[in-house]
Amino acid sequence: MLLGALPHFPAYASTKPWETLTPVQKEALAPIEQQWNTLPETQQKRLLATTKRYPHLSVEQKQLFLSRLTDWSKLTPEQRNRAREKYKAFKKLPPDKREEIKRLARQKEIARQIHQPASAVAPASEK
């Protein structure tokens, strides 16, 4: 039980070392390469499950996936827990409410992009 309190203990935490991942798995999980060998078994399994769809994504979808995984990797454990709770609450909402929230989030993202300095937004050809 003490080992569970040591997330940095590779022999316990890493059920699948980074070196054993396939090239596709490594590409999809590149944003968390440095953390991979310290992740708990359950988290590794969840992440590996997401890589099964990765080869079938469009270029834009892959970029979005990698961007979100990068953002996720920067969150503290407390922030991740809050995000999980928000997601659970969101999934319990009626479909029309979820769509309304998605629409508002898209509008907010567009407004944020419009107000970014031009140097912060890469041209579509560079994405």
N, C-alpha and C positions, 0 to 999 in steps of 0.2 A: 504494500500500500504506500509505503514511503516513496517508492520509485514513481508513482503517479504524480507526486508533488514536484517532480523534477522534469519538467518538459524538455529541458536541454540535454537529457541523458539519451544519446543516440541509440544505444543498444535496446532501450525500452521503447522509445518513441517511434523509431523508424522501422516500420514493418516492411517497407520496400525502399531500399536506398536509391537515391537519385540516379546513381550510375546504372541501375537495372531498368530504368524506365525506357520505353521505346522513343524513337526520335519524335514521333507525333506527340506523345505525352510530354516530352521535354519542351517542345515548342509551345504547347498550350499552357504549360505550367511555369514557363520561364520567369514570370514576374516573382515567383516564390521559390526559385531555385535555392537561394541561400538559407531559406527557412525549412525547406522540405524535410531534411533528415531529422528535424526536431519536432515535427508535427505528430500529434497523437494518431494512432491507427484509424480511428473513426474519421478524422478529418482527411487523412490521406485517401481513404476509401471513397469519401464523398467527392473529393477533387478528381480522383481517377475516373469516377463515373462520368464526370462532366467532359472528360477528354474523348469519350466515345463519339460524341456528336461533333467535336471540333473539326475533323477533316471534311465534314459536309457543310460547314458554314461558308458563306460568301466572304470575300476579303474584308468587306465592311463589318460583317458580323464578327469575324475573327479579331479585328481591331477593337471593336467594342468589348468583346470578351476579355481581351488582354488588358484593356484600360480599366475595366471594372475589377479584374483580379488584382491589378496593381494597386488600385484604390483600397480594396479590401485588405490587402496585405499590410497597408500602412495604419489600419485601425488598431486601437488597443483592444484587449479582450473585452473590456467593459463596453466599448463602442460596438463591437461585433454582437455582443449579447443584446444591446438595445436595438440594433438593426434587425436581428432575428425576431425579436418580440414585435417590432413594427410590422415586419413581413407577415407574421402569424395573424396579427390583428387585421391587416389589409386583406388577407385571403378569406377572412370571415365575413367581409363586407359583401353586400349584394353586388352582382355584376355591374349594374348601372352606376353605383357609387365608385367602384374600382375604375371604371372607364372615365368617370369625371375626374378622379384624382390623377390618372395617367395623362389626361388632356391638360390639366393644369400644370403638371410637372413638365410636359413638353413645352408649353408656353413659357414657363419660367426658364428652361434651358435655352430656348431661342433668345429670350430677352437677355440672358447672361452672355451669350455669344455675341450678340449685337453690341453690347457695351464693353466687350473686351478690346484692349488695344489691338490694332491691326497686326502688330508683330507677334502677338500671342496666338493668333489663329493661323494655322498652316493652310496653304492653298490645297484644294482637293487633290491636285496631282501629287502632293507630297504625303498624303495620308495613306 
